[in-house]
Amino acid sequence: MEQPVGIRLPKDMLKRITDLGKDQMEDRSTTIRKLVLVGYLQFIKEKASQEYIEGRITLSEAAKRGGLTIWEMEKYLIEKGFKS
């Protein structure tokens, strides 16, 4: 079940989010939910790859934590410039 969450955003960011929502023909709440999801997915992928690079977890664990397949994690690491 969804729960409401209150956040404070700078006026300029809120305007950009509102404009993006208008471009996508979505209400502001839907646009913010999508942006949060995209940010979250990027964050966990980055965190998992960093833990792998630091040698704290295996590649398969990094992929699992990052929500990727092993091949997708390898590709992501290569794109970031990581060389094993």
PDB file of N, CA, C and O in Angstrom, chain B, residues numbered from 101:
ATOM      1  N   MET B 101       0.831  -1.171   0.000  1.00  0.00           N
ATOM      2  CA  MET B 101       0.000   0.000   0.000  1.00  0.00           C
ATOM      3  C   MET B 101       0.884   1.246   0.000  1.00  0.00           C
ATOM      4  O   MET B 101       1.858   1.327   0.749  1.00  0.00           O
ATOM      5  N   GLU B 102       0.544   2.193  -0.826  1.00  0.00           N
ATOM      6  CA  GLU B 102       1.317   3.427  -0.914  1.00  0.00           C
ATOM      7  C   GLU B 102       1.051   4.305   0.297  1.00  0.00           C
ATOM      8  O   GLU B 102      -0.053   4.331   0.842  1.00  0.00           O
ATOM      9  N   GLN B 103       2.094   5.025   0.704  1.00  0.00           N
ATOM     10  CA  GLN B 103       1.953   5.961   1.813  1.00  0.00           C
ATOM     11  C   GLN B 103       2.436   7.329   1.366  1.00  0.00           C
ATOM     12  O   GLN B 103       3.426   7.426   0.641  1.00  0.00           O
ATOM     13  N   PRO B 104       1.759   8.383   1.782  1.00  0.00           N
ATOM     14  CA  PRO B 104       2.199   9.725   1.416  1.00  0.00           C
ATOM     15  C   PRO B 104       3.495  10.091   2.135  1.00  0.00           C
ATOM     16  O   PRO B 104       3.722   9.700   3.280  1.00  0.00           O
ATOM     17  N   VAL B 105       4.335  10.847   1.441  1.00  0.00           N
ATOM     18  CA  VAL B 105       5.600  11.309   1.990  1.00  0.00           C
ATOM     19  C   VAL B 105       5.720  12.795   1.650  1.00  0.00           C
ATOM     20  O   VAL B 105       5.467  13.198   0.515  1.00  0.00           O
ATOM     21  N   GLY B 106       6.098  13.586   2.614  1.00  0.00           N
ATOM     22  CA  GLY B 106       6.289  15.012   2.372  1.00  0.00           C
ATOM     23  C   GLY B 106       7.764  15.335   2.238  1.00  0.00           C
ATOM     24  O   GLY B 106       8.586  14.871   3.028  1.00  0.00           O
ATOM     25  N   ILE B 107       8.094  16.135   1.231  1.00  0.00           N
ATOM     26  CA  ILE B 107       9.480  16.582   1.049  1.00  0.00           C
ATOM     27  C   ILE B 107       9.470  18.060   0.681  1.00  0.00           C
ATOM     28  O   ILE B 107       8.474  18.582   0.180  1.00  0.00           O
ATOM     29  N   ARG B 108      10.574  18.714   0.933  1.00  0.00           N
ATOM     30  CA  ARG B 108      10.727  20.112   0.530  1.00  0.00           C
ATOM     31  C   ARG B 108      11.716  20.149  -0.623  1.00  0.00           C
ATOM     32  O   ARG B 108      12.800  19.572  -0.546  1.00  0.00           O
ATOM     33  N   LEU B 109      11.330  20.836  -1.693  1.00  0.00           N
ATOM     34  CA  LEU B 109      12.186  20.974  -2.865  1.00  0.00           C
ATOM     35  C   LEU B 109      12.365  22.445  -3.183  1.00  0.00           C
ATOM     36  O   LEU B 109      11.459  23.246  -2.950  1.00  0.00           O
ATOM     37  N   PRO B 110      13.529  22.811  -3.715  1.00  0.00           N
ATOM     38  CA  PRO B 110      13.717  24.192  -4.158  1.00  0.00           C
ATOM     39  C   PRO B 110      12.714  24.522  -5.271  1.00  0.00           C
ATOM     40  O   PRO B 110      12.315  23.650  -6.044  1.00  0.00           O
ATOM     41  N   LYS B 111      12.318  25.790  -5.335  1.00  0.00           N
ATOM     42  CA  LYS B 111      11.313  26.210  -6.319  1.00  0.00           C
ATOM     43  C   LYS B 111      11.725  25.889  -7.747  1.00  0.00           C
ATOM     44  O   LYS B 111      10.897  25.454  -8.548  1.00  0.00           O
ATOM     45  N   ASP B 112      13.000  26.100  -8.076  1.00  0.00           N
ATOM     46  CA  ASP B 112      13.435  25.854  -9.453  1.00  0.00           C
ATOM     47  C   ASP B 112      13.359  24.366  -9.807  1.00  0.00           C
ATOM     48  O   ASP B 112      13.014  24.013 -10.934  1.00  0.00           O
ATOM     49  N   MET B 113      13.681  23.496  -8.844  1.00  0.00           N
ATOM     50  CA  MET B 113      13.583  22.063  -9.114  1.00  0.00           C
ATOM     51  C   MET B 113      12.127  21.649  -9.273  1.00  0.00           C
ATOM     52  O   MET B 113      11.790  20.860 -10.156  1.00  0.00           O
ATOM     53  N   LEU B 114      11.271  22.181  -8.418  1.00  0.00           N
ATOM     54  CA  LEU B 114       9.850  21.863  -8.493  1.00  0.00           C
ATOM     55  C   LEU B 114       9.268  22.317  -9.834  1.00  0.00           C
ATOM     56  O   LEU B 114       8.419  21.635 -10.407  1.00  0.00           O
ATOM     57  N   LYS B 115       9.722  23.463 -10.327  1.00  0.00           N
ATOM     58  CA  LYS B 115       9.264  23.943 -11.636  1.00  0.00           C
ATOM     59  C   LYS B 115       9.719  23.005 -12.747  1.00  0.00           C
ATOM     60  O   LYS B 115       8.953  22.702 -13.662  1.00  0.00           O
ATOM     61  N   ARG B 116      10.974  22.544 -12.667  1.00  0.00           N
ATOM     62  CA  ARG B 116      11.475  21.615 -13.686  1.00  0.00           C
ATOM     63  C   ARG B 116      10.706  20.299 -13.657  1.00  0.00           C
ATOM     64  O   ARG B 116      10.410  19.724 -14.705  1.00  0.00           O
ATOM     65  N   ILE B 117      10.386  19.827 -12.463  1.00  0.00           N
ATOM     66  CA  ILE B 117       9.614  18.590 -12.336  1.00  0.00           C
ATOM     67  C   ILE B 117       8.205  18.783 -12.895  1.00  0.00           C
ATOM     68  O   ILE B 117       7.681  17.913 -13.591  1.00  0.00           O
ATOM     69  N   THR B 118       7.602  19.921 -12.587  1.00  0.00           N
ATOM     70  CA  THR B 118       6.260  20.217 -13.103  1.00  0.00           C
ATOM     71  C   THR B 118       6.280  20.295 -14.622  1.00  0.00           C
ATOM     72  O   THR B 118       5.396  19.753 -15.285  1.00  0.00           O
ATOM     73  N   ASP B 119       7.288  20.968 -15.178  1.00  0.00           N
ATOM     74  CA  ASP B 119       7.410  21.073 -16.636  1.00  0.00           C
ATOM     75  C   ASP B 119       7.619  19.704 -17.277  1.00  0.00           C
ATOM     76  O   ASP B 119       7.047  19.417 -18.329  1.00  0.00           O
ATOM     77  N   LEU B 120       8.429  18.867 -16.652  1.00  0.00           N
ATOM     78  CA  LEU B 120       8.652  17.514 -17.157  1.00  0.00           C
ATOM     79  C   LEU B 120       7.352  16.727 -17.157  1.00  0.00           C
ATOM     80  O   LEU B 120       7.056  16.009 -18.112  1.00  0.00           O
ATOM     81  N   GLY B 121       6.582  16.858 -16.097  1.00  0.00           N
ATOM     82  CA  GLY B 121       5.291  16.189 -16.011  1.00  0.00           C
ATOM     83  C   GLY B 121       4.340  16.632 -17.100  1.00  0.00           C
ATOM     84  O   GLY B 121       3.606  15.820 -17.665  1.00  0.00           O
ATOM     85  N   LYS B 122       4.354  17.925 -17.395  1.00  0.00           N
ATOM     86  CA  LYS B 122       3.499  18.441 -18.474  1.00  0.00           C
ATOM     87  C   LYS B 122       3.923  17.852 -19.817  1.00  0.00           C
ATOM     88  O   LYS B 122       3.078  17.486 -20.634  1.00  0.00           O
ATOM     89  N   ASP B 123       5.231  17.764 -20.039  1.00  0.00           N
ATOM     90  CA  ASP B 123       5.735  17.170 -21.284  1.00  0.00           C
ATOM     91  C   ASP B 123       5.304  15.716 -21.412  1.00  0.00           C
ATOM     92  O   ASP B 123       5.011  15.245 -22.511  1.00  0.00           O
ATOM     93  N   GLN B 124       5.265  15.003 -20.286  1.00  0.00           N
ATOM     94  CA  GLN B 124       4.896  13.585 -20.286  1.00  0.00           C
ATOM     95  C   GLN B 124       3.394  13.373 -20.105  1.00  0.00           C
ATOM     96  O   GLN B 124       2.913  12.240 -20.118  1.00  0.00           O
ATOM     97  N   MET B 125       2.661  14.470 -19.935  1.00  0.00           N
ATOM     98  CA  MET B 125       1.222  14.438 -19.684  1.00  0.00           C
ATOM     99  C   MET B 125       0.906  13.616 -18.424  1.00  0.00           C
ATOM    100  O   MET B 125       0.030  12.751 -18.423  1.00  0.00           O
ATOM    101  N   GLU B 126       1.651  13.919 -17.358  1.00  0.00           N
ATOM    102  CA  GLU B 126       1.481  13.243 -16.079  1.00  0.00           C
ATOM    103  C   GLU B 126       1.325  14.303 -14.985  1.00  0.00           C
ATOM    104  O   GLU B 126       1.760  15.444 -15.138  1.00  0.00           O
ATOM    105  N   ASP B 127       0.703  13.903 -13.894  1.00  0.00           N
ATOM    106  CA  ASP B 127       0.642  14.822 -12.767  1.00  0.00           C
ATOM    107  C   ASP B 127       1.998  14.834 -12.061  1.00  0.00           C
ATOM    108  O   ASP B 127       2.826  13.946 -12.264  1.00  0.00           O
ATOM    109  N   ARG B 128       2.207  15.841 -11.241  1.00  0.00           N
ATOM    110  CA  ARG B 128       3.505  16.022 -10.590  1.00  0.00           C
ATOM    111  C   ARG B 128       3.874  14.838  -9.692  1.00  0.00           C
ATOM    112  O   ARG B 128       5.037  14.439  -9.649  1.00  0.00           O
ATOM    113  N   SER B 129       2.904  14.277  -8.981  1.00  0.00           N
ATOM    114  CA  SER B 129       3.187  13.146  -8.095  1.00  0.00           C
ATOM    115  C   SER B 129       3.710  11.943  -8.866  1.00  0.00           C
ATOM    116  O   SER B 129       4.647  11.278  -8.425  1.00  0.00           O
ATOM    117  N   THR B 130       3.104  11.663 -10.016  1.00  0.00           N
ATOM    118  CA  THR B 130       3.555  10.536 -10.846  1.00  0.00           C
ATOM    119  C   THR B 130       4.978  10.772 -11.329  1.00  0.00           C
ATOM    120  O   THR B 130       5.807   9.862 -11.313  1.00  0.00           O
ATOM    121  N   THR B 131       5.254  11.993 -11.757  1.00  0.00           N
ATOM    122  CA  THR B 131       6.600  12.330 -12.230  1.00  0.00           C
ATOM    123  C   THR B 131       7.618  12.161 -11.102  1.00  0.00           C
ATOM    124  O   THR B 131       8.692  11.601 -11.323  1.00  0.00           O
ATOM    125  N   ILE B 132       7.299  12.636  -9.906  1.00  0.00           N
ATOM    126  CA  ILE B 132       8.217  12.506  -8.771  1.00  0.00           C
ATOM    127  C   ILE B 132       8.427  11.040  -8.409  1.00  0.00           C
ATOM    128  O   ILE B 132       9.553  10.638  -8.113  1.00  0.00           O
ATOM    129  N   ARG B 133       7.371  10.235  -8.428  1.00  0.00           N
ATOM    130  CA  ARG B 133       7.532   8.797  -8.135  1.00  0.00           C
ATOM    131  C   ARG B 133       8.467   8.149  -9.141  1.00  0.00           C
ATOM    132  O   ARG B 133       9.320   7.350  -8.755  1.00  0.00           O
ATOM    133  N   LYS B 134       8.328   8.472 -10.419  1.00  0.00           N
ATOM    134  CA  LYS B 134       9.219   7.897 -11.440  1.00  0.00           C
ATOM    135  C   LYS B 134      10.661   8.332 -11.213  1.00  0.00           C
ATOM    136  O   LYS B 134      11.581   7.521 -11.319  1.00  0.00           O
ATOM    137  N   LEU B 135      10.861   9.607 -10.901  1.00  0.00           N
ATOM    138  CA  LEU B 135      12.217  10.101 -10.669  1.00  0.00           C
ATOM    139  C   LEU B 135      12.846   9.450  -9.445  1.00  0.00           C
ATOM    140  O   LEU B 135      14.036   9.136  -9.456  1.00  0.00           O
ATOM    141  N   VAL B 136      12.075   9.248  -8.405  1.00  0.00           N
ATOM    142  CA  VAL B 136      12.589   8.579  -7.203  1.00  0.00           C
ATOM    143  C   VAL B 136      12.990   7.145  -7.533  1.00  0.00           C
ATOM    144  O   VAL B 136      14.045   6.680  -7.101  1.00  0.00           O
ATOM    145  N   LEU B 137      12.159   6.447  -8.293  1.00  0.00           N
ATOM    146  CA  LEU B 137      12.473   5.064  -8.660  1.00  0.00           C
ATOM    147  C   LEU B 137      13.751   4.991  -9.502  1.00  0.00           C
ATOM    148  O   LEU B 137      14.616   4.154  -9.246  1.00  0.00           O
ATOM    149  N   VAL B 138      13.868   5.857 -10.492  1.00  0.00           N
ATOM    150  CA  VAL B 138      15.066   5.869 -11.340  1.00  0.00           C
ATOM    151  C   VAL B 138      16.299   6.181 -10.499  1.00  0.00           C
ATOM    152  O   VAL B 138      17.335   5.535 -10.654  1.00  0.00           O
ATOM    153  N   GLY B 139      16.195   7.157  -9.616  1.00  0.00           N
ATOM    154  CA  GLY B 139      17.308   7.515  -8.746  1.00  0.00           C
ATOM    155  C   GLY B 139      17.690   6.384  -7.809  1.00  0.00           C
ATOM    156  O   GLY B 139      18.874   6.129  -7.586  1.00  0.00           O
ATOM    157  N   TYR B 140      16.693   5.708  -7.260  1.00  0.00           N
ATOM    158  CA  TYR B 140      16.940   4.589  -6.362  1.00  0.00           C
ATOM    159  C   TYR B 140      17.666   3.455  -7.091  1.00  0.00           C
ATOM    160  O   TYR B 140      18.648   2.913  -6.584  1.00  0.00           O
ATOM    161  N   LEU B 141      17.183   3.106  -8.269  1.00  0.00           N
ATOM    162  CA  LEU B 141      17.805   2.020  -9.035  1.00  0.00           C
ATOM    163  C   LEU B 141      19.247   2.357  -9.398  1.00  0.00           C
ATOM    164  O   LEU B 141      20.120   1.491  -9.341  1.00  0.00           O
ATOM    165  N   GLN B 142      19.500   3.603  -9.770  1.00  0.00           N
ATOM    166  CA  GLN B 142      20.857   4.033 -10.096  1.00  0.00           C
ATOM    167  C   GLN B 142      21.738   3.994  -8.848  1.00  0.00           C
ATOM    168  O   GLN B 142      22.895   3.577  -8.909  1.00  0.00           O
ATOM    169  N   PHE B 143      21.186   4.428  -7.722  1.00  0.00           N
ATOM    170  CA  PHE B 143      21.932   4.459  -6.470  1.00  0.00           C
ATOM    171  C   PHE B 143      22.365   3.059  -6.036  1.00  0.00           C
ATOM    172  O   PHE B 143      23.526   2.853  -5.679  1.00  0.00           O
ATOM    173  N   ILE B 144      21.430   2.083  -6.064  1.00  0.00           N
ATOM    174  CA  ILE B 144      21.800   0.737  -5.604  1.00  0.00           C
ATOM    175  C   ILE B 144      22.790   0.080  -6.569  1.00  0.00           C
ATOM    176  O   ILE B 144      23.648  -0.694  -6.145  1.00  0.00           O
ATOM    177  N   LYS B 145      22.674   0.385  -7.854  1.00  0.00           N
ATOM    178  CA  LYS B 145      23.632  -0.155  -8.825  1.00  0.00           C
ATOM    179  C   LYS B 145      25.018   0.431  -8.571  1.00  0.00           C
ATOM    180  O   LYS B 145      26.014  -0.293  -8.596  1.00  0.00           O
ATOM    181  N   GLU B 146      25.083   1.726  -8.329  1.00  0.00           N
ATOM    182  CA  GLU B 146      26.356   2.379  -8.052  1.00  0.00           C
ATOM    183  C   GLU B 146      26.959   1.871  -6.745  1.00  0.00           C
ATOM    184  O   GLU B 146      28.159   1.605  -6.678  1.00  0.00           O
ATOM    185  N   LYS B 147      26.149   1.737  -5.723  1.00  0.00           N
ATOM    186  CA  LYS B 147      26.628   1.262  -4.421  1.00  0.00           C
ATOM    187  C   LYS B 147      27.167  -0.160  -4.533  1.00  0.00           C
ATOM    188  O   LYS B 147      28.235  -0.459  -4.000  1.00  0.00           O
ATOM    189  N   ALA B 148      26.451  -1.025  -5.211  1.00  0.00           N
ATOM    190  CA  ALA B 148      26.894  -2.414  -5.376  1.00  0.00           C
ATOM    191  C   ALA B 148      28.187  -2.486  -6.168  1.00  0.00           C
ATOM    192  O   ALA B 148      29.079  -3.265  -5.831  1.00  0.00           O
ATOM    193  N   SER B 149      28.300  -1.682  -7.217  1.00  0.00           N
ATOM    194  CA  SER B 149      29.528  -1.721  -8.021  1.00  0.00           C
ATOM    195  C   SER B 149      30.714  -1.203  -7.218  1.00  0.00           C
ATOM    196  O   SER B 149      31.823  -1.717  -7.360  1.00  0.00           O
ATOM    197  N   GLN B 150      30.503  -0.201  -6.382  1.00  0.00           N
ATOM    198  CA  GLN B 150      31.583   0.325  -5.557  1.00  0.00           C
ATOM    199  C   GLN B 150      32.054  -0.709  -4.536  1.00  0.00           C
ATOM    200  O   GLN B 150      33.252  -0.853  -4.288  1.00  0.00           O
ATOM    201  N   GLU B 151      31.095  -1.426  -3.950  1.00  0.00           N
ATOM    202  CA  GLU B 151      31.475  -2.472  -2.995  1.00  0.00           C
ATOM    203  C   GLU B 151      32.264  -3.576  -3.686  1.00  0.00           C
ATOM    204  O   GLU B 151      33.189  -4.137  -3.099  1.00  0.00           O
ATOM    205  N   TYR B 152      31.906  -3.891  -4.922  1.00  0.00           N
ATOM    206  CA  TYR B 152      32.654  -4.899  -5.684  1.00  0.00           C
ATOM    207  C   TYR B 152      34.073  -4.398  -5.972  1.00  0.00           C
ATOM    208  O   TYR B 152      35.045  -5.127  -5.775  1.00  0.00           O
ATOM    209  N   ILE B 153      34.181  -3.164  -6.434  1.00  0.00           N
ATOM    210  CA  ILE B 153      35.490  -2.587  -6.759  1.00  0.00           C
ATOM    211  C   ILE B 153      36.393  -2.577  -5.531  1.00  0.00           C
ATOM    212  O   ILE B 153      37.600  -2.798  -5.637  1.00  0.00           O
ATOM    213  N   GLU B 154      35.807  -2.321  -4.371  1.00  0.00           N
ATOM    214  CA  GLU B 154      36.579  -2.306  -3.130  1.00  0.00           C
ATOM    215  C   GLU B 154      36.893  -3.711  -2.613  1.00  0.00           C
ATOM    216  O   GLU B 154      37.606  -3.862  -1.620  1.00  0.00           O
ATOM    217  N   GLY B 155      36.366  -4.735  -3.280  1.00  0.00           N
ATOM    218  CA  GLY B 155      36.654  -6.112  -2.893  1.00  0.00           C
ATOM    219  C   GLY B 155      35.847  -6.613  -1.713  1.00  0.00           C
ATOM    220  O   GLY B 155      36.185  -7.635  -1.115  1.00  0.00           O
ATOM    221  N   ARG B 156      34.778  -5.899  -1.372  1.00  0.00           N
ATOM    222  CA  ARG B 156      33.971  -6.295  -0.214  1.00  0.00           C
ATOM    223  C   ARG B 156      32.925  -7.335  -0.559  1.00  0.00           C
ATOM    224  O   ARG B 156      32.460  -8.053   0.327  1.00  0.00           O
ATOM    225  N   ILE B 157      32.538  -7.435  -1.837  1.00  0.00           N
ATOM    226  CA  ILE B 157      31.556  -8.436  -2.266  1.00  0.00           C
ATOM    227  C   ILE B 157      31.983  -9.010  -3.611  1.00  0.00           C
ATOM    228  O   ILE B 157      32.816  -8.436  -4.313  1.00  0.00           O
ATOM    229  N   THR B 158      31.396 -10.154  -3.956  1.00  0.00           N
ATOM    230  CA  THR B 158      31.707 -10.798  -5.239  1.00  0.00           C
ATOM    231  C   THR B 158      30.915 -10.134  -6.359  1.00  0.00           C
ATOM    232  O   THR B 158      30.002  -9.345  -6.116  1.00  0.00           O
ATOM    233  N   LEU B 159      31.283 -10.470  -7.578  1.00  0.00           N
ATOM    234  CA  LEU B 159      30.569  -9.938  -8.737  1.00  0.00           C
ATOM    235  C   LEU B 159      29.121 -10.393  -8.728  1.00  0.00           C
ATOM    236  O   LEU B 159      28.223  -9.601  -9.015  1.00  0.00           O
ATOM    237  N   SER B 160      28.882 -11.641  -8.408  1.00  0.00           N
ATOM    238  CA  SER B 160      27.499 -12.129  -8.401  1.00  0.00           C
ATOM    239  C   SER B 160      26.677 -11.439  -7.310  1.00  0.00           C
ATOM    240  O   SER B 160      25.497 -11.153  -7.516  1.00  0.00           O
ATOM    241  N   GLU B 161      27.283 -11.172  -6.162  1.00  0.00           N
ATOM    242  CA  GLU B 161      26.580 -10.456  -5.102  1.00  0.00           C
ATOM    243  C   GLU B 161      26.314  -9.007  -5.514  1.00  0.00           C
ATOM    244  O   GLU B 161      25.246  -8.465  -5.230  1.00  0.00           O
ATOM    245  N   ALA B 162      27.277  -8.387  -6.177  1.00  0.00           N
ATOM    246  CA  ALA B 162      27.086  -7.017  -6.661  1.00  0.00           C
ATOM    247  C   ALA B 162      25.928  -6.956  -7.658  1.00  0.00           C
ATOM    248  O   ALA B 162      25.100  -6.047  -7.610  1.00  0.00           O
ATOM    249  N   ALA B 163      25.884  -7.923  -8.549  1.00  0.00           N
ATOM    250  CA  ALA B 163      24.797  -7.962  -9.527  1.00  0.00           C
ATOM    251  C   ALA B 163      23.454  -8.115  -8.822  1.00  0.00           C
ATOM    252  O   ALA B 163      22.484  -7.430  -9.147  1.00  0.00           O
ATOM    253  N   LYS B 164      23.415  -9.019  -7.859  1.00  0.00           N
ATOM    254  CA  LYS B 164      22.173  -9.255  -7.115  1.00  0.00           C
ATOM    255  C   LYS B 164      21.734  -7.995  -6.378  1.00  0.00           C
ATOM    256  O   LYS B 164      20.572  -7.597  -6.465  1.00  0.00           O
ATOM    257  N   ARG B 165      22.645  -7.374  -5.662  1.00  0.00           N
ATOM    258  CA  ARG B 165      22.313  -6.158  -4.908  1.00  0.00           C
ATOM    259  C   ARG B 165      21.939  -5.002  -5.835  1.00  0.00           C
ATOM    260  O   ARG B 165      21.106  -4.163  -5.489  1.00  0.00           O
ATOM    261  N   GLY B 166      22.549  -4.966  -6.995  1.00  0.00           N
ATOM    262  CA  GLY B 166      22.274  -3.887  -7.952  1.00  0.00           C
ATOM    263  C   GLY B 166      21.061  -4.125  -8.823  1.00  0.00           C
ATOM    264  O   GLY B 166      20.687  -3.272  -9.628  1.00  0.00           O
ATOM    265  N   GLY B 167      20.442  -5.295  -8.660  1.00  0.00           N
ATOM    266  CA  GLY B 167      19.253  -5.604  -9.445  1.00  0.00           C
ATOM    267  C   GLY B 167      19.562  -5.905 -10.907  1.00  0.00           C
ATOM    268  O   GLY B 167      18.739  -5.660 -11.789  1.00  0.00           O
ATOM    269  N   LEU B 168      20.757  -6.437 -11.153  1.00  0.00           N
ATOM    270  CA  LEU B 168      21.213  -6.724 -12.512  1.00  0.00           C
ATOM    271  C   LEU B 168      21.616  -8.189 -12.633  1.00  0.00           C
ATOM    272  O   LEU B 168      21.784  -8.891 -11.636  1.00  0.00           O
ATOM    273  N   THR B 169      21.767  -8.632 -13.883  1.00  0.00           N
ATOM    274  CA  THR B 169      22.383  -9.927 -14.115  1.00  0.00           C
ATOM    275  C   THR B 169      23.895  -9.747 -13.988  1.00  0.00           C
ATOM    276  O   THR B 169      24.388  -8.620 -13.966  1.00  0.00           O
ATOM    277  N   ILE B 170      24.619 -10.841 -13.904  1.00  0.00           N
ATOM    278  CA  ILE B 170      26.082 -10.754 -13.833  1.00  0.00           C
ATOM    279  C   ILE B 170      26.630 -10.058 -15.072  1.00  0.00           C
ATOM    280  O   ILE B 170      27.546  -9.241 -14.978  1.00  0.00           O
ATOM    281  N   TRP B 171      26.072 -10.380 -16.223  1.00  0.00           N
ATOM    282  CA  TRP B 171      26.544  -9.776 -17.479  1.00  0.00           C
ATOM    283  C   TRP B 171      26.265  -8.281 -17.504  1.00  0.00           C
ATOM    284  O   TRP B 171      27.097  -7.496 -17.958  1.00  0.00           O
ATOM    285  N   GLU B 172      25.100  -7.890 -17.017  1.00  0.00           N
ATOM    286  CA  GLU B 172      24.764  -6.462 -16.973  1.00  0.00           C
ATOM    287  C   GLU B 172      25.689  -5.715 -16.014  1.00  0.00           C
ATOM    288  O   GLU B 172      26.093  -4.586 -16.295  1.00  0.00           O
ATOM    289  N   MET B 173      26.024  -6.336 -14.889  1.00  0.00           N
ATOM    290  CA  MET B 173      26.944  -5.710 -13.935  1.00  0.00           C
ATOM    291  C   MET B 173      28.331  -5.585 -14.541  1.00  0.00           C
ATOM    292  O   MET B 173      28.987  -4.557 -14.377  1.00  0.00           O
ATOM    293  N   GLU B 174      28.787  -6.622 -15.243  1.00  0.00           N
ATOM    294  CA  GLU B 174      30.091  -6.540 -15.916  1.00  0.00           C
ATOM    295  C   GLU B 174      30.105  -5.383 -16.910  1.00  0.00           C
ATOM    296  O   GLU B 174      31.053  -4.599 -16.953  1.00  0.00           O
ATOM    297  N   LYS B 175      29.061  -5.288 -17.697  1.00  0.00           N
ATOM    298  CA  LYS B 175      28.965  -4.208 -18.685  1.00  0.00           C
ATOM    299  C   LYS B 175      28.970  -2.844 -18.004  1.00  0.00           C
ATOM    300  O   LYS B 175      29.643  -1.922 -18.464  1.00  0.00           O
ATOM    301  N   TYR B 176      28.225  -2.715 -16.913  1.00  0.00           N
ATOM    302  CA  TYR B 176      28.178  -1.460 -16.172  1.00  0.00           C
ATOM    303  C   TYR B 176      29.564  -1.090 -15.642  1.00  0.00           C
ATOM    304  O   TYR B 176      29.979   0.064 -15.736  1.00  0.00           O
ATOM    305  N   LEU B 177      30.272  -2.066 -15.088  1.00  0.00           N
ATOM    306  CA  LEU B 177      31.614  -1.821 -14.571  1.00  0.00           C
ATOM    307  C   LEU B 177      32.566  -1.378 -15.684  1.00  0.00           C
ATOM    308  O   LEU B 177      33.375  -0.471 -15.494  1.00  0.00           O
ATOM    309  N   ILE B 178      32.462  -2.017 -16.828  1.00  0.00           N
ATOM    310  CA  ILE B 178      33.317  -1.642 -17.971  1.00  0.00           C
ATOM    311  C   ILE B 178      33.000  -0.218 -18.411  1.00  0.00           C
ATOM    312  O   ILE B 178      33.904   0.573 -18.682  1.00  0.00           O
ATOM    313  N   GLU B 179      31.707   0.104 -18.480  1.00  0.00           N
ATOM    314  CA  GLU B 179      31.293   1.460 -18.878  1.00  0.00           C
ATOM    315  C   GLU B 179      31.826   2.514 -17.900  1.00  0.00           C
ATOM    316  O   GLU B 179      32.106   3.646 -18.296  1.00  0.00           O
ATOM    317  N   LYS B 180      31.964   2.143 -16.631  1.00  0.00           N
ATOM    318  CA  LYS B 180      32.510   3.054 -15.624  1.00  0.00           C
ATOM    319  C   LYS B 180      34.035   3.141 -15.707  1.00  0.00           C
ATOM    320  O   LYS B 180      34.646   3.968 -15.030  1.00  0.00           O
ATOM    321  N   GLY B 181      34.650   2.291 -16.532  1.00  0.00           N
ATOM    322  CA  GLY B 181      36.097   2.312 -16.693  1.00  0.00           C
ATOM    323  C   GLY B 181      36.841   1.360 -15.786  1.00  0.00           C
ATOM    324  O   GLY B 181      38.067   1.424 -15.696  1.00  0.00           O
ATOM    325  N   PHE B 182      36.118   0.469 -15.108  1.00  0.00           N
ATOM    326  CA  PHE B 182      36.761  -0.500 -14.221  1.00  0.00           C
ATOM    327  C   PHE B 182      37.426  -1.599 -15.041  1.00  0.00           C
ATOM    328  O   PHE B 182      36.842  -2.135 -15.983  1.00  0.00           O
ATOM    329  N   LYS B 183      38.658  -1.921 -14.662  1.00  0.00           N
ATOM    330  CA  LYS B 183      39.388  -3.003 -15.308  1.00  0.00           C
ATOM    331  C   LYS B 183      39.824  -3.974 -14.231  1.00  0.00           C
ATOM    332  O   LYS B 183      40.463  -3.586 -13.254  1.00  0.00           O
ATOM    333  N   SER B 184      39.477  -5.241 -14.414  1.00  0.00           N
ATOM    334  CA  SER B 184      39.862  -6.230 -13.394  1.00  0.00           C
ATOM    335  C   SER B 184      41.294  -6.664 -13.569  1.00  0.00           C
ATOM    336  O   SER B 184      41.787  -7.490 -12.801  1.00  0.00           O
TER     337      SER B 184
END
